[in-house]
Every structure is written in C-alpha cells, then in structure tokens.
C-alpha cells in the first residue's frame, strides 16, 4: 500500500514540473492540427477517387 501512495506522491511532483501550453500556443497548435487533418482528408479522398476510377475502368 505504501508503494501506491509513494507512486501518487511522485506523480504529483512530476506534474508540477510539466510546462503547460499557454492559450495562444494552444490555439496555434489546434489550428495546425486541424489543417493537417484536413489536408490528409483531402489527399486520401482524392487518392481513393482516382484509384476507384482506375479500378472501374479495368474491371
């Protein structure tokens, strides 16, 4: 039981060392993430459409 308590004490100490992002950084990171997801969504949709078209032509 002491090991569990020591674990949570150490977790609390480590969490105090974490540098959390500021609001402005978080907005910037969120926008970048959404942009990357949209780019890959468009890329894979386009790739899927092209490959589907090729398969329809040859089948």
PDB file of N, CA, C and O in Angstrom, chain B, residues numbered from 101:
ATOM      1  N   UNK B 101       0.833  -1.200   0.000  1.00  0.00           N
ATOM      2  CA  UNK B 101       0.000   0.000   0.000  1.00  0.00           C
ATOM      3  C   UNK B 101       0.871   1.256   0.000  1.00  0.00           C
ATOM      4  O   UNK B 101       0.513   2.276  -0.590  1.00  0.00           O
ATOM      5  N   UNK B 102       2.030   1.164   0.677  1.00  0.00           N
ATOM      6  CA  UNK B 102       2.934   2.324   0.700  1.00  0.00           C
ATOM      7  C   UNK B 102       3.465   2.631  -0.694  1.00  0.00           C
ATOM      8  O   UNK B 102       3.700   3.790  -1.035  1.00  0.00           O
ATOM      9  N   UNK B 103       3.652   1.587  -1.497  1.00  0.00           N
ATOM     10  CA  UNK B 103       4.151   1.791  -2.860  1.00  0.00           C
ATOM     11  C   UNK B 103       3.145   2.581  -3.693  1.00  0.00           C
ATOM     12  O   UNK B 103       3.531   3.438  -4.488  1.00  0.00           O
ATOM     13  N   UNK B 104       1.880   2.300  -3.516  1.00  0.00           N
ATOM     14  CA  UNK B 104       0.834   3.024  -4.254  1.00  0.00           C
ATOM     15  C   UNK B 104       0.811   4.483  -3.827  1.00  0.00           C
ATOM     16  O   UNK B 104       0.720   5.378  -4.667  1.00  0.00           O
ATOM     17  N   UNK B 105       0.892   4.722  -2.535  1.00  0.00           N
ATOM     18  CA  UNK B 105       0.890   6.104  -2.023  1.00  0.00           C
ATOM     19  C   UNK B 105       2.123   6.856  -2.523  1.00  0.00           C
ATOM     20  O   UNK B 105       2.029   8.022  -2.906  1.00  0.00           O
ATOM     21  N   UNK B 106       3.276   6.191  -2.519  1.00  0.00           N
ATOM     22  CA  UNK B 106       4.515   6.818  -2.999  1.00  0.00           C
ATOM     23  C   UNK B 106       4.408   7.135  -4.490  1.00  0.00           C
ATOM     24  O   UNK B 106       4.889   8.169  -4.955  1.00  0.00           O
ATOM     25  N   UNK B 107       3.773   6.233  -5.225  1.00  0.00           N
ATOM     26  CA  UNK B 107       3.569   6.461  -6.654  1.00  0.00           C
ATOM     27  C   UNK B 107       2.795   7.749  -6.899  1.00  0.00           C
ATOM     28  O   UNK B 107       3.191   8.563  -7.734  1.00  0.00           O
ATOM     29  N   UNK B 108       1.683   7.942  -6.170  1.00  0.00           N
ATOM     30  CA  UNK B 108       0.869   9.138  -6.379  1.00  0.00           C
ATOM     31  C   UNK B 108       1.570  10.400  -5.902  1.00  0.00           C
ATOM     32  O   UNK B 108       1.358  11.472  -6.469  1.00  0.00           O
ATOM     33  N   UNK B 109       2.399  10.293  -4.876  1.00  0.00           N
ATOM     34  CA  UNK B 109       3.197  11.447  -4.432  1.00  0.00           C
ATOM     35  C   UNK B 109       4.181  11.827  -5.534  1.00  0.00           C
ATOM     36  O   UNK B 109       4.363  13.009  -5.826  1.00  0.00           O
ATOM     37  N   UNK B 110       4.810  10.834  -6.142  1.00  0.00           N
ATOM     38  CA  UNK B 110       5.750  11.107  -7.231  1.00  0.00           C
ATOM     39  C   UNK B 110       5.043  11.657  -8.466  1.00  0.00           C
ATOM     40  O   UNK B 110       5.584  12.519  -9.160  1.00  0.00           O
ATOM     41  N   UNK B 111       3.853  11.168  -8.739  1.00  0.00           N
ATOM     42  CA  UNK B 111       3.079  11.703  -9.867  1.00  0.00           C
ATOM     43  C   UNK B 111       2.784  13.179  -9.643  1.00  0.00           C
ATOM     44  O   UNK B 111       2.907  13.988 -10.563  1.00  0.00           O
ATOM     45  N   UNK B 112       2.399  13.527  -8.431  1.00  0.00           N
ATOM     46  CA  UNK B 112       2.098  14.929  -8.108  1.00  0.00           C
ATOM     47  C   UNK B 112       3.332  15.807  -8.292  1.00  0.00           C
ATOM     48  O   UNK B 112       3.229  16.915  -8.819  1.00  0.00           O
ATOM     49  N   UNK B 113       4.502  15.324  -7.863  1.00  0.00           N
ATOM     50  CA  UNK B 113       5.750  16.078  -8.027  1.00  0.00           C
ATOM     51  C   UNK B 113       6.076  16.281  -9.502  1.00  0.00           C
ATOM     52  O   UNK B 113       6.454  17.376  -9.917  1.00  0.00           O
ATOM     53  N   UNK B 114       5.927  15.217 -10.292  1.00  0.00           N
ATOM     54  CA  UNK B 114       6.243  15.317 -11.711  1.00  0.00           C
ATOM     55  C   UNK B 114       5.270  16.239 -12.447  1.00  0.00           C
ATOM     56  O   UNK B 114       5.674  16.970 -13.351  1.00  0.00           O
ATOM     57  N   UNK B 115       4.008  16.210 -12.070  1.00  0.00           N
ATOM     58  CA  UNK B 115       3.025  17.075 -12.729  1.00  0.00           C
ATOM     59  C   UNK B 115       3.307  18.550 -12.465  1.00  0.00           C
ATOM     60  O   UNK B 115       2.944  19.401 -13.277  1.00  0.00           O
ATOM     61  N   UNK B 116       3.942  18.862 -11.354  1.00  0.00           N
ATOM     62  CA  UNK B 116       4.310  20.252 -11.084  1.00  0.00           C
ATOM     63  C   UNK B 116       5.443  20.715 -11.997  1.00  0.00           C
ATOM     64  O   UNK B 116       5.617  21.916 -12.206  1.00  0.00           O
ATOM     65  N   UNK B 117       6.209  19.779 -12.537  1.00  0.00           N
ATOM     66  CA  UNK B 117       7.314  20.121 -13.429  1.00  0.00           C
ATOM     67  C   UNK B 117       6.863  20.334 -14.876  1.00  0.00           C
ATOM     68  O   UNK B 117       7.608  20.879 -15.690  1.00  0.00           O
ATOM     69  N   UNK B 118       5.652  19.906 -15.186  1.00  0.00           N
ATOM     70  CA  UNK B 118       5.152  19.997 -16.562  1.00  0.00           C
ATOM     71  C   UNK B 118       4.931  21.449 -16.944  1.00  0.00           C
ATOM     72  O   UNK B 118       4.367  22.226 -16.174  1.00  0.00           O
ATOM     73  N   UNK B 119       5.387  21.817 -18.157  1.00  0.00           N
ATOM     74  CA  UNK B 119       5.143  23.158 -18.675  1.00  0.00           C
ATOM     75  C   UNK B 119       3.939  23.064 -19.600  1.00  0.00           C
ATOM     76  O   UNK B 119       4.037  22.541 -20.710  1.00  0.00           O
ATOM     77  N   UNK B 120       2.821  23.565 -19.142  1.00  0.00           N
ATOM     78  CA  UNK B 120       1.589  23.503 -19.906  1.00  0.00           C
ATOM     79  C   UNK B 120       1.567  24.634 -20.920  1.00  0.00           C
ATOM     80  O   UNK B 120       2.048  25.726 -20.616  1.00  0.00           O
ATOM     81  N   UNK B 121       1.021  24.414 -22.129  1.00  0.00           N
ATOM     82  CA  UNK B 121       0.987  25.476 -23.145  1.00  0.00           C
ATOM     83  C   UNK B 121       0.033  26.608 -22.744  1.00  0.00           C
ATOM     84  O   UNK B 121      -0.985  26.401 -22.083  1.00  0.00           O
ATOM     85  N   UNK B 122       0.411  27.798 -23.171  1.00  0.00           N
ATOM     86  CA  UNK B 122      -0.431  28.966 -22.948  1.00  0.00           C
ATOM     87  C   UNK B 122      -1.589  28.943 -23.944  1.00  0.00           C
ATOM     88  O   UNK B 122      -1.585  28.160 -24.894  1.00  0.00           O
ATOM     89  N   UNK B 123      -2.577  29.807 -23.721  1.00  0.00           N
ATOM     90  CA  UNK B 123      -3.775  29.828 -24.568  1.00  0.00           C
ATOM     91  C   UNK B 123      -3.403  30.102 -26.030  1.00  0.00           C
ATOM     92  O   UNK B 123      -3.924  29.452 -26.936  1.00  0.00           O
ATOM     93  N   UNK B 124      -2.508  31.058 -26.255  1.00  0.00           N
ATOM     94  CA  UNK B 124      -2.119  31.419 -27.618  1.00  0.00           C
ATOM     95  C   UNK B 124      -1.425  30.241 -28.315  1.00  0.00           C
ATOM     96  O   UNK B 124      -1.681  29.978 -29.490  1.00  0.00           O
ATOM     97  N   UNK B 125      -0.555  29.537 -27.597  1.00  0.00           N
ATOM     98  CA  UNK B 125       0.107  28.371 -28.163  1.00  0.00           C
ATOM     99  C   UNK B 125      -0.896  27.264 -28.470  1.00  0.00           C
ATOM    100  O   UNK B 125      -0.808  26.598 -29.502  1.00  0.00           O
ATOM    101  N   UNK B 126      -1.838  27.079 -27.570  1.00  0.00           N
ATOM    102  CA  UNK B 126      -2.832  26.022 -27.749  1.00  0.00           C
ATOM    103  C   UNK B 126      -3.687  26.277 -28.980  1.00  0.00           C
ATOM    104  O   UNK B 126      -4.014  25.347 -29.717  1.00  0.00           O
ATOM    105  N   UNK B 127      -4.051  27.536 -29.204  1.00  0.00           N
ATOM    106  CA  UNK B 127      -4.830  27.889 -30.394  1.00  0.00           C
ATOM    107  C   UNK B 127      -4.014  27.604 -31.650  1.00  0.00           C
ATOM    108  O   UNK B 127      -4.532  27.050 -32.620  1.00  0.00           O
ATOM    109  N   UNK B 128      -2.725  27.987 -31.629  1.00  0.00           N
ATOM    110  CA  UNK B 128      -1.856  27.763 -32.779  1.00  0.00           C
ATOM    111  C   UNK B 128      -1.703  26.267 -33.064  1.00  0.00           C
ATOM    112  O   UNK B 128      -1.788  25.847 -34.218  1.00  0.00           O
ATOM    113  N   UNK B 129      -1.480  25.465 -32.030  1.00  0.00           N
ATOM    114  CA  UNK B 129      -1.340  24.023 -32.201  1.00  0.00           C
ATOM    115  C   UNK B 129      -2.643  23.402 -32.705  1.00  0.00           C
ATOM    116  O   UNK B 129      -2.617  22.496 -33.537  1.00  0.00           O
ATOM    117  N   UNK B 130      -3.772  23.883 -32.206  1.00  0.00           N
ATOM    118  CA  UNK B 130      -5.065  23.339 -32.629  1.00  0.00           C
ATOM    119  C   UNK B 130      -5.332  23.642 -34.101  1.00  0.00           C
ATOM    120  O   UNK B 130      -5.803  22.779 -34.841  1.00  0.00           O
ATOM    121  N   UNK B 131      -5.035  24.853 -34.516  1.00  0.00           N
ATOM    122  CA  UNK B 131      -5.228  25.231 -35.922  1.00  0.00           C
ATOM    123  C   UNK B 131      -4.322  24.405 -36.818  1.00  0.00           C
ATOM    124  O   UNK B 131      -4.752  23.948 -37.877  1.00  0.00           O
ATOM    125  N   UNK B 132      -3.072  24.207 -36.411  1.00  0.00           N
ATOM    126  CA  UNK B 132      -2.140  23.396 -37.200  1.00  0.00           C
ATOM    127  C   UNK B 132      -2.644  21.965 -37.308  1.00  0.00           C
ATOM    128  O   UNK B 132      -2.582  21.368 -38.383  1.00  0.00           O
ATOM    129  N   UNK B 133      -3.139  21.411 -36.221  1.00  0.00           N
ATOM    130  CA  UNK B 133      -3.653  20.038 -36.229  1.00  0.00           C
ATOM    131  C   UNK B 133      -4.855  19.910 -37.149  1.00  0.00           C
ATOM    132  O   UNK B 133      -4.939  18.962 -37.930  1.00  0.00           O
ATOM    133  N   UNK B 134      -5.780  20.847 -37.067  1.00  0.00           N
ATOM    134  CA  UNK B 134      -6.969  20.811 -37.927  1.00  0.00           C
ATOM    135  C   UNK B 134      -6.577  20.950 -39.392  1.00  0.00           C
ATOM    136  O   UNK B 134      -7.151  20.284 -40.253  1.00  0.00           O
ATOM    137  N   UNK B 135      -5.604  21.811 -39.682  1.00  0.00           N
ATOM    138  CA  UNK B 135      -5.151  21.994 -41.062  1.00  0.00           C
ATOM    139  C   UNK B 135      -4.517  20.717 -41.602  1.00  0.00           C
ATOM    140  O   UNK B 135      -4.769  20.333 -42.744  1.00  0.00           O
ATOM    141  N   UNK B 136      -3.705  20.066 -40.796  1.00  0.00           N
ATOM    142  CA  UNK B 136      -3.054  18.829 -41.234  1.00  0.00           C
ATOM    143  C   UNK B 136      -4.096  17.733 -41.463  1.00  0.00           C
ATOM    144  O   UNK B 136      -4.022  17.000 -42.449  1.00  0.00           O
ATOM    145  N   UNK B 137      -5.052  17.624 -40.566  1.00  0.00           N
ATOM    146  CA  UNK B 137      -6.109  16.613 -40.719  1.00  0.00           C
ATOM    147  C   UNK B 137      -6.907  16.884 -42.001  1.00  0.00           C
ATOM    148  O   UNK B 137      -7.217  15.950 -42.739  1.00  0.00           O
ATOM    149  N   UNK B 138      -7.236  18.135 -42.269  1.00  0.00           N
ATOM    150  CA  UNK B 138      -7.991  18.477 -43.490  1.00  0.00           C
ATOM    151  C   UNK B 138      -7.175  18.170 -44.743  1.00  0.00           C
ATOM    152  O   UNK B 138      -7.720  17.681 -45.732  1.00  0.00           O
ATOM    153  N   UNK B 139      -5.871  18.453 -44.706  1.00  0.00           N
ATOM    154  CA  UNK B 139      -5.006  18.162 -45.844  1.00  0.00           C
ATOM    155  C   UNK B 139      -5.009  16.667 -46.143  1.00  0.00           C
ATOM    156  O   UNK B 139      -5.203  16.258 -47.288  1.00  0.00           O
ATOM    157  N   UNK B 140      -4.790  15.849 -45.103  1.00  0.00           N
ATOM    158  CA  UNK B 140      -4.747  14.404 -45.316  1.00  0.00           C
ATOM    159  C   UNK B 140      -6.114  13.852 -45.698  1.00  0.00           C
ATOM    160  O   UNK B 140      -6.192  12.887 -46.458  1.00  0.00           O
ATOM    161  N   UNK B 141      -7.190  14.441 -45.190  1.00  0.00           N
ATOM    162  CA  UNK B 141      -8.527  14.017 -45.574  1.00  0.00           C
ATOM    163  C   UNK B 141      -8.724  14.245 -47.077  1.00  0.00           C
ATOM    164  O   UNK B 141      -9.216  13.364 -47.782  1.00  0.00           O
ATOM    165  N   UNK B 142      -8.344  15.410 -47.556  1.00  0.00           N
ATOM    166  CA  UNK B 142      -8.474  15.714 -48.979  1.00  0.00           C
ATOM    167  C   UNK B 142      -7.562  14.812 -49.812  1.00  0.00           C
ATOM    168  O   UNK B 142      -7.968  14.304 -50.857  1.00  0.00           O
ATOM    169  N   UNK B 143      -6.334  14.616 -49.345  1.00  0.00           N
ATOM    170  CA  UNK B 143      -5.377  13.772 -50.070  1.00  0.00           C
ATOM    171  C   UNK B 143      -5.890  12.345 -50.226  1.00  0.00           C
ATOM    172  O   UNK B 143      -5.864  11.789 -51.324  1.00  0.00           O
ATOM    173  N   UNK B 144      -6.357  11.751 -49.125  1.00  0.00           N
ATOM    174  CA  UNK B 144      -6.823  10.369 -49.192  1.00  0.00           C
ATOM    175  C   UNK B 144      -8.151  10.249 -49.944  1.00  0.00           C
ATOM    176  O   UNK B 144      -8.395   9.241 -50.607  1.00  0.00           O
ATOM    177  N   UNK B 145      -9.001  11.255 -49.847  1.00  0.00           N
ATOM    178  CA  UNK B 145     -10.250  11.230 -50.620  1.00  0.00           C
ATOM    179  C   UNK B 145      -9.949  11.286 -52.112  1.00  0.00           C
ATOM    180  O   UNK B 145     -10.538  10.547 -52.901  1.00  0.00           O
ATOM    181  N   UNK B 146      -9.043  12.155 -52.489  1.00  0.00           N
ATOM    182  CA  UNK B 146      -8.647  12.274 -53.892  1.00  0.00           C
ATOM    183  C   UNK B 146      -7.985  10.981 -54.373  1.00  0.00           C
ATOM    184  O   UNK B 146      -8.289  10.489 -55.459  1.00  0.00           O
ATOM    185  N   UNK B 147      -7.089  10.442 -53.567  1.00  0.00           N
ATOM    186  CA  UNK B 147      -6.421   9.185 -53.925  1.00  0.00           C
ATOM    187  C   UNK B 147      -7.437   8.062 -54.080  1.00  0.00           C
ATOM    188  O   UNK B 147      -7.358   7.277 -55.024  1.00  0.00           O
ATOM    189  N   UNK B 148      -8.378   7.984 -53.168  1.00  0.00           N
ATOM    190  CA  UNK B 148      -9.413   6.950 -53.236  1.00  0.00           C
ATOM    191  C   UNK B 148     -10.242   7.100 -54.501  1.00  0.00           C
ATOM    192  O   UNK B 148     -10.545   6.112 -55.171  1.00  0.00           O
ATOM    193  N   UNK B 149     -10.608   8.329 -54.828  1.00  0.00           N
ATOM    194  CA  UNK B 149     -11.388   8.566 -56.042  1.00  0.00           C
ATOM    195  C   UNK B 149     -10.633   8.174 -57.289  1.00  0.00           C
ATOM    196  O   UNK B 149     -11.206   7.571 -58.197  1.00  0.00           O
ATOM    197  N   UNK B 150      -9.368   8.502 -57.350  1.00  0.00           N
ATOM    198  CA  UNK B 150      -8.556   8.159 -58.521  1.00  0.00           C
ATOM    199  C   UNK B 150      -8.403   6.645 -58.648  1.00  0.00           C
ATOM    200  O   UNK B 150      -8.583   6.081 -59.728  1.00  0.00           O
ATOM    201  N   UNK B 151      -8.070   5.997 -57.536  1.00  0.00           N
ATOM    202  CA  UNK B 151      -7.890   4.541 -57.568  1.00  0.00           C
ATOM    203  C   UNK B 151      -9.213   3.840 -57.903  1.00  0.00           C
ATOM    204  O   UNK B 151      -9.218   2.863 -58.653  1.00  0.00           O
ATOM    205  N   UNK B 152     -10.337   4.330 -57.353  1.00  0.00           N
ATOM    206  CA  UNK B 152     -11.639   3.743 -57.684  1.00  0.00           C
ATOM    207  C   UNK B 152     -11.942   3.895 -59.166  1.00  0.00           C
ATOM    208  O   UNK B 152     -12.462   2.973 -59.793  1.00  0.00           O
ATOM    209  N   UNK B 153     -11.622   5.040 -59.722  1.00  0.00           N
ATOM    210  CA  UNK B 153     -11.840   5.262 -61.157  1.00  0.00           C
ATOM    211  C   UNK B 153     -11.004   4.329 -62.002  1.00  0.00           C
ATOM    212  O   UNK B 153     -11.486   3.798 -63.002  1.00  0.00           O
ATOM    213  N   UNK B 154      -9.765   4.122 -61.618  1.00  0.00           N
ATOM    214  CA  UNK B 154      -8.893   3.200 -62.365  1.00  0.00           C
ATOM    215  C   UNK B 154      -9.414   1.779 -62.282  1.00  0.00           C
ATOM    216  O   UNK B 154      -9.412   1.058 -63.279  1.00  0.00           O
ATOM    217  N   UNK B 155      -9.860   1.369 -61.105  1.00  0.00           N
ATOM    218  CA  UNK B 155     -10.384   0.013 -60.939  1.00  0.00           C
ATOM    219  C   UNK B 155     -11.652  -0.173 -61.772  1.00  0.00           C
ATOM    220  O   UNK B 155     -11.840  -1.232 -62.369  1.00  0.00           O
ATOM    221  N   UNK B 156     -12.523   0.833 -61.823  1.00  0.00           N
ATOM    222  CA  UNK B 156     -13.749   0.726 -62.640  1.00  0.00           C
ATOM    223  C   UNK B 156     -13.438   0.597 -64.117  1.00  0.00           C
ATOM    224  O   UNK B 156     -14.131  -0.119 -64.840  1.00  0.00           O
ATOM    225  N   UNK B 157     -12.387   1.295 -64.578  1.00  0.00           N
ATOM    226  CA  UNK B 157     -12.029   1.249 -65.993  1.00  0.00           C
ATOM    227  C   UNK B 157     -11.541  -0.151 -66.360  1.00  0.00           C
ATOM    228  O   UNK B 157     -11.883  -0.661 -67.427  1.00  0.00           O
ATOM    229  N   UNK B 158     -10.759  -0.769 -65.507  1.00  0.00           N
ATOM    230  CA  UNK B 158     -10.170  -2.072 -65.805  1.00  0.00           C
ATOM    231  C   UNK B 158     -11.000  -3.265 -65.364  1.00  0.00           C
ATOM    232  O   UNK B 158     -10.570  -4.404 -65.543  1.00  0.00           O
ATOM    233  N   UNK B 159     -12.176  -3.037 -64.794  1.00  0.00           N
ATOM    234  CA  UNK B 159     -12.977  -4.192 -64.380  1.00  0.00           C
ATOM    235  C   UNK B 159     -14.297  -4.259 -65.113  1.00  0.00           C
ATOM    236  O   UNK B 159     -15.087  -5.174 -64.879  1.00  0.00           O
TER     237      UNK B 159
END
